[in-house]
C-alpha cells in the first residue's frame, strides 16, 4: 500500500503546517517506508528514468508521468501524488513543480538557503537532506523516508534570522554501495527547472 493513506496524510498535514509559522524554517515528519513503497522505490532506482520533472496542476503532472511507472513501481507513483496534494494544501497552490531524480554524486555540498518559496523533500532511498543552524557545527541528517519542508528566500516575510541552512548529503565519503539516492523535490511553479534540458519526460507548463 502507498505510504501516505488518509490517516497518515492528515497527520502529515497537521505536522507540516507548522512551517507556515513565522519563526519556523524547517519541519521534519518521520515517515518510514512501507514494505511496498520500499520495494517500489528500489525497483525504480534500478530500472526507472534518471530524471523526471513536470510543472502544472496535479492532474496534469499525473497524466504526464504515469507512463514512467510500471506495475511494480506504482506504489511510488501513488505516494508522489499524495505528497503533491499535501504540498499543494500547505503552500496554498493549485500548481506546483515536481522532480524525481536518481543522484549518484555530490551536489549542493555547501550549506545554503534556496531561492524558492517552499520546498518539500523526501529521499526514498539513500540519506536525506542535511541541515544545521547558522553558526552551528552540529549537522542533522534526515533518514530515508522522512518528509521535510523547508522555507526559501522567496517565502513571504522570510528573514535571515530564521537561521536554518541545508545541503545535499555528500555521497563520495560513503561506501560505494550507498552512493545513490532517489530524491523527490516539490516546489511552487516559480522554482527553476534546473537541468530541464536533460529532462527525460516532457515538462508541463502551467
C-alpha positions as CSV (number, residue, x, y, z in Angstrom):
1,X,0.0,0.0,0.0
2,X,1.2,3.6,-0.6
3,X,2.9,5.1,2.5
4,X,0.5,8.0,2.8
5,X,-3.1,6.9,3.3
6,X,-5.9,9.0,4.8
7,X,-4.8,8.9,8.5
8,X,-1.1,9.4,7.7
9,X,-1.9,12.2,5.3
10,X,-3.9,14.0,8.0
11,X,-1.0,13.6,10.4
12,X,1.4,14.8,7.8
13,X,-0.7,17.9,7.1
14,X,-1.0,18.8,10.7
15,X,2.7,18.3,11.5
16,X,3.9,20.1,8.4
17,X,1.6,23.2,8.7
18,X,4.0,24.4,11.4
19,X,6.2,25.5,8.5
20,X,3.8,28.4,7.9
21,X,4.6,29.9,11.4
22,X,6.8,33.0,11.2
23,X,9.6,31.6,13.4
24,X,9.7,28.1,11.7
25,X,12.2,27.4,8.8
26,X,12.0,23.6,8.7
27,X,9.7,20.7,9.6
28,X,10.6,17.0,9.6
29,X,8.0,14.3,9.8
30,X,9.4,10.8,10.3
31,X,7.8,8.5,7.8
32,X,9.5,5.1,7.4
33,X,8.7,3.5,4.1
34,X,6.2,0.7,4.0
35,X,7.4,-2.6,2.6
36,X,5.5,-1.9,-0.7
37,X,6.9,1.6,-1.1
38,X,10.4,0.4,-0.2
39,X,10.3,-2.3,-2.8
40,X,8.8,0.1,-5.4
41,X,11.4,2.8,-4.8
42,X,14.2,0.3,-5.0
43,X,12.8,-1.1,-8.3
44,X,12.5,2.4,-9.7
45,X,16.1,3.2,-8.6
46,X,17.3,0.2,-10.5
47,X,15.2,0.5,-13.6
48,X,13.5,3.9,-13.7
49,X,14.5,7.0,-15.6
50,X,17.3,9.1,-14.1
51,X,15.2,12.3,-14.0
52,X,11.5,13.0,-14.1
53,X,10.2,16.5,-13.8
54,X,7.0,18.3,-14.5
55,X,5.2,21.6,-13.8
56,X,1.5,22.2,-13.6
57,X,-1.6,21.0,-11.7
58,X,-1.6,17.6,-10.0
59,X,-3.8,16.0,-12.7
60,X,-1.5,17.4,-15.4
61,X,1.6,16.0,-13.7
62,X,-0.2,12.7,-13.1
63,X,-1.1,12.3,-16.7
64,X,2.4,13.2,-17.9
65,X,4.3,10.9,-15.6
66,X,2.1,7.9,-15.3
67,X,3.8,6.0,-18.2
68,X,7.2,6.3,-16.4
69,X,6.0,3.8,-13.7
70,X,5.4,0.1,-14.0
71,X,3.1,-2.1,-12.1
72,X,6.0,-2.8,-9.6
73,X,6.7,0.9,-9.1
74,X,3.1,2.2,-8.9
75,X,3.2,2.5,-5.1
76,X,5.9,5.1,-5.6
77,X,3.8,7.0,-8.1
78,X,0.8,7.0,-5.7
79,X,3.0,8.3,-2.9
80,X,4.3,11.1,-5.0
81,X,0.8,12.2,-5.9
82,X,-0.3,12.1,-2.3
83,X,2.7,14.2,-1.3
84,X,1.9,16.6,-4.1
85,X,-1.6,17.0,-2.7
86,X,-0.2,17.6,0.8
87,X,2.3,20.2,-0.6
88,X,-0.5,22.0,-2.6
89,X,-2.6,22.2,0.5
90,X,0.1,23.7,2.7
91,X,1.5,26.0,0.1
92,X,-2.0,27.1,-1.0
93,X,-1.1,26.5,-4.6
94,X,-3.1,24.6,-7.3
95,X,0.0,24.2,-9.5
96,X,3.5,23.0,-8.5
97,X,6.8,21.8,-9.8
98,X,7.9,18.2,-9.2
99,X,11.2,16.5,-9.7
100,X,12.2,12.8,-9.0
101,X,15.9,12.2,-9.5
102,X,18.4,9.4,-9.1
103,X,21.5,11.0,-7.6
104,X,24.9,9.4,-7.6
105,X,27.4,12.2,-6.9
106,X,28.0,15.1,-4.6
107,X,25.7,18.1,-5.4
108,X,25.0,21.3,-3.4
109,X,27.7,20.4,-0.9
110,X,27.7,23.9,0.7
111,X,25.1,24.8,3.3
112,X,22.7,27.4,1.9
113,X,19.1,28.6,1.6
114,X,17.3,28.0,-1.7
115,X,15.8,30.9,-3.7
116,X,12.4,29.3,-3.7
117,X,9.2,29.9,-1.7
118,X,8.6,26.5,0.0
119,X,10.3,23.1,-0.7
120,X,9.3,19.5,0.1
121,X,12.0,16.9,0.1
122,X,11.7,13.1,0.6
123,X,14.6,10.7,0.0
124,X,13.1,7.3,-0.8
125,X,16.5,5.7,-0.9
126,X,19.8,6.9,0.5
127,X,20.4,9.7,3.0
128,X,18.0,12.6,3.3
129,X,18.8,16.3,3.3
130,X,21.3,17.7,5.9
131,X,20.7,20.9,7.8
132,X,22.1,23.0,10.6
133,X,21.6,26.2,12.4
134,X,23.6,29.1,11.0
135,X,26.8,29.4,13.1
136,X,26.5,25.8,14.5
137,X,28.7,22.9,13.7
138,X,26.1,20.3,14.5
139,X,24.8,18.7,11.3
140,X,21.5,16.9,11.2
141,X,20.6,14.3,8.5
142,X,17.1,13.2,7.6
143,X,16.5,9.5,7.4
144,X,15.2,7.8,4.3
145,X,11.5,8.4,4.1
146,X,11.5,11.5,6.3
147,X,9.3,14.2,4.8
148,X,10.9,17.6,5.1
149,X,9.5,21.1,4.4
150,X,12.0,24.0,4.0
151,X,11.3,27.7,3.6
152,X,13.2,29.5,0.9
153,X,14.2,33.1,0.5
154,X,11.1,33.9,-1.5
155,X,8.7,32.8,1.3
156,X,6.7,35.9,2.4
157,X,8.4,37.8,5.1
158,X,11.4,35.5,5.1
159,X,14.4,36.9,7.1
160,X,18.0,35.8,7.7
161,X,17.0,35.4,11.4
162,X,15.4,32.1,10.6
163,X,18.9,30.7,10.5
164,X,18.5,27.2,9.0
165,X,20.9,26.2,6.3
166,X,20.8,22.9,4.4
167,X,22.7,20.9,1.8
168,X,22.6,17.6,-0.1
169,X,24.5,14.9,1.8
170,X,27.9,14.2,0.4
171,X,27.9,10.8,-1.1
172,X,31.6,10.4,-2.0
173,X,32.5,9.7,1.6
174,X,30.1,6.7,1.8
175,X,30.8,3.1,0.9
176,X,30.3,2.5,-2.9
177,X,27.1,0.6,-2.5
178,X,25.5,3.6,-0.6
179,X,26.4,6.3,-3.1
180,X,23.0,6.6,-4.6
181,X,19.8,8.5,-3.7
182,X,16.3,8.6,-5.0
183,X,15.0,12.1,-4.2
184,X,11.7,13.7,-4.6
185,X,11.6,17.6,-4.6
186,X,8.3,19.6,-4.8
187,X,8.3,23.4,-5.2
188,X,5.9,26.1,-6.3
189,X,5.9,26.6,-10.0
190,X,8.2,29.7,-9.9
191,X,11.1,27.4,-8.9
192,X,13.9,26.9,-11.5
193,X,13.6,23.7,-13.5
194,X,17.3,23.0,-13.1
195,X,18.6,20.6,-15.7
196,X,15.4,21.0,-17.7
197,X,17.4,20.5,-20.9
198,X,18.2,17.0,-19.7
199,X,14.6,16.0,-18.7
200,X,13.6,12.6,-19.9
201,X,9.9,13.4,-19.9
202,X,8.1,16.4,-21.3
203,X,7.9,19.4,-18.9
204,X,4.3,20.5,-18.5
205,X,4.0,24.3,-18.2
206,X,1.2,25.8,-16.1
